[in-house]
Amino acid sequence: MTGDNWLSLDLSGDPATFRTAQVIGSYYIPLDDDERFVGIEPVGRISWGDPDSDGVADGGLLMTLGIMFYVLGRSKVGANLDIYSPQTGDTEMSLKLQTYLYF
């Protein structure tokens, strides 16, 4: 996706151009033998963005690796590891644990 970033102006005063791309994949695996967990789903995402294509190296790459456990009754528990790598600067990581409760 590309377009004008109206929050950022280039040197001539016109909106800067941004570019971004994203790929997401997941695969649900049903679990028939377990009474508590009904499924598991590994997930992955790669996102790249550049908020000002005319500017300095201000873009970055985000990778997410995760797993979702589906619990009987539509609830689920998941964990994601995010790895952010900017064009300039240090790579950062974060781990998220999430619950989705259905009642």
Contacts in CASP RR format, 6 or more apart in sequence:
PFRMAT RR
TARGET T0000
AUTHOR 0000-0000-0000
METHOD contacts of the structure
MODEL  1
MTGDNWLSLDLSGDPATFRTAQVIGSYYIPLDDDERFVGIEPVGRISWGD
PDSDGVADGGLLMTLGIMFYVLGRSKVGANLDIYSPQTGDTEMSLKLQTY
LYF
1 19 0 8 1.000
1 20 0 8 1.000
1 21 0 8 1.000
2 17 0 8 1.000
2 18 0 8 1.000
2 19 0 8 1.000
2 20 0 8 1.000
3 17 0 8 1.000
3 18 0 8 1.000
3 19 0 8 1.000
4 14 0 8 1.000
4 15 0 8 1.000
4 16 0 8 1.000
4 17 0 8 1.000
4 18 0 8 1.000
5 15 0 8 1.000
5 16 0 8 1.000
5 17 0 8 1.000
5 18 0 8 1.000
5 51 0 8 1.000
5 52 0 8 1.000
6 15 0 8 1.000
8 15 0 8 1.000
8 16 0 8 1.000
8 18 0 8 1.000
8 51 0 8 1.000
8 52 0 8 1.000
9 15 0 8 1.000
9 16 0 8 1.000
10 16 0 8 1.000
10 52 0 8 1.000
10 54 0 8 1.000
10 55 0 8 1.000
11 54 0 8 1.000
16 51 0 8 1.000
16 52 0 8 1.000
16 53 0 8 1.000
16 54 0 8 1.000
16 55 0 8 1.000
17 52 0 8 1.000
17 53 0 8 1.000
17 54 0 8 1.000
18 49 0 8 1.000
18 50 0 8 1.000
18 51 0 8 1.000
18 52 0 8 1.000
18 53 0 8 1.000
19 49 0 8 1.000
19 50 0 8 1.000
19 53 0 8 1.000
20 47 0 8 1.000
20 48 0 8 1.000
20 49 0 8 1.000
20 50 0 8 1.000
21 47 0 8 1.000
21 48 0 8 1.000
21 49 0 8 1.000
22 45 0 8 1.000
22 46 0 8 1.000
22 47 0 8 1.000
22 48 0 8 1.000
23 45 0 8 1.000
23 46 0 8 1.000
23 47 0 8 1.000
24 43 0 8 1.000
24 44 0 8 1.000
24 45 0 8 1.000
25 43 0 8 1.000
25 44 0 8 1.000
25 45 0 8 1.000
26 41 0 8 1.000
26 42 0 8 1.000
26 43 0 8 1.000
26 44 0 8 1.000
26 68 0 8 1.000
27 41 0 8 1.000
27 42 0 8 1.000
28 39 0 8 1.000
28 40 0 8 1.000
28 41 0 8 1.000
28 70 0 8 1.000
29 39 0 8 1.000
29 40 0 8 1.000
29 41 0 8 1.000
30 38 0 8 1.000
30 39 0 8 1.000
31 37 0 8 1.000
31 38 0 8 1.000
31 39 0 8 1.000
31 40 0 8 1.000
35 72 0 8 1.000
36 71 0 8 1.000
36 72 0 8 1.000
37 69 0 8 1.000
37 70 0 8 1.000
37 71 0 8 1.000
37 72 0 8 1.000
38 70 0 8 1.000
38 71 0 8 1.000
38 72 0 8 1.000
38 73 0 8 1.000
39 69 0 8 1.000
39 70 0 8 1.000
40 67 0 8 1.000
40 68 0 8 1.000
40 69 0 8 1.000
40 70 0 8 1.000
41 67 0 8 1.000
41 68 0 8 1.000
41 70 0 8 1.000
42 66 0 8 1.000
42 67 0 8 1.000
42 68 0 8 1.000
43 64 0 8 1.000
43 65 0 8 1.000
43 66 0 8 1.000
43 67 0 8 1.000
43 68 0 8 1.000
43 80 0 8 1.000
44 63 0 8 1.000
44 64 0 8 1.000
44 65 0 8 1.000
44 66 0 8 1.000
45 62 0 8 1.000
45 63 0 8 1.000
45 64 0 8 1.000
46 61 0 8 1.000
46 62 0 8 1.000
46 63 0 8 1.000
46 64 0 8 1.000
47 61 0 8 1.000
47 62 0 8 1.000
47 63 0 8 1.000
47 64 0 8 1.000
48 59 0 8 1.000
48 60 0 8 1.000
48 61 0 8 1.000
48 62 0 8 1.000
49 59 0 8 1.000
49 60 0 8 1.000
49 61 0 8 1.000
50 58 0 8 1.000
50 59 0 8 1.000
50 60 0 8 1.000
51 58 0 8 1.000
51 59 0 8 1.000
52 58 0 8 1.000
56 88 0 8 1.000
57 87 0 8 1.000
57 88 0 8 1.000
58 86 0 8 1.000
58 87 0 8 1.000
58 88 0 8 1.000
59 86 0 8 1.000
59 87 0 8 1.000
60 84 0 8 1.000
60 85 0 8 1.000
60 86 0 8 1.000
60 87 0 8 1.000
61 84 0 8 1.000
61 85 0 8 1.000
61 86 0 8 1.000
62 82 0 8 1.000
62 83 0 8 1.000
62 84 0 8 1.000
62 85 0 8 1.000
63 82 0 8 1.000
63 83 0 8 1.000
63 85 0 8 1.000
64 80 0 8 1.000
64 81 0 8 1.000
64 82 0 8 1.000
64 83 0 8 1.000
65 80 0 8 1.000
65 81 0 8 1.000
65 83 0 8 1.000
66 78 0 8 1.000
66 79 0 8 1.000
66 80 0 8 1.000
66 81 0 8 1.000
67 78 0 8 1.000
67 79 0 8 1.000
68 76 0 8 1.000
68 77 0 8 1.000
68 78 0 8 1.000
69 76 0 8 1.000
69 77 0 8 1.000
69 78 0 8 1.000
70 76 0 8 1.000
71 77 0 8 1.000
73 102 0 8 1.000
74 102 0 8 1.000
75 99 0 8 1.000
75 100 0 8 1.000
75 101 0 8 1.000
75 102 0 8 1.000
75 103 0 8 1.000
76 99 0 8 1.000
76 100 0 8 1.000
77 97 0 8 1.000
77 98 0 8 1.000
77 99 0 8 1.000
77 100 0 8 1.000
78 97 0 8 1.000
78 98 0 8 1.000
78 99 0 8 1.000
79 95 0 8 1.000
79 96 0 8 1.000
79 97 0 8 1.000
79 98 0 8 1.000
80 95 0 8 1.000
80 96 0 8 1.000
80 98 0 8 1.000
81 93 0 8 1.000
81 94 0 8 1.000
81 95 0 8 1.000
82 93 0 8 1.000
82 94 0 8 1.000
82 95 0 8 1.000
82 96 0 8 1.000
83 91 0 8 1.000
83 92 0 8 1.000
83 93 0 8 1.000
84 91 0 8 1.000
84 92 0 8 1.000
84 93 0 8 1.000
84 94 0 8 1.000
85 91 0 8 1.000
END
